[in-house]
Amino acid sequence: MIDYEDFKRGLYEYFVGKYKNKLSEDMFAKLLDVSIKYSKPAKNWKKLKLS
């Protein structure tokens, strides 16, 4: 099982590293939470433990 916080942190580090983005980690986490909440998750997202 993937830990959701680790997943967010890894995604944030990838995003910042790839795009040299100045977005704060807090703001990125909020955007990610909102995008997951309002998107229709793919089947493999069901394996992810969302808290």
Buried (B, 14 or more C-beta within 10 A) or exposed (E): EEEBEEBBBEEBEEBBEEEEEEEEEEEBBEEBEEEBEEEEEEEEEEEEEEE
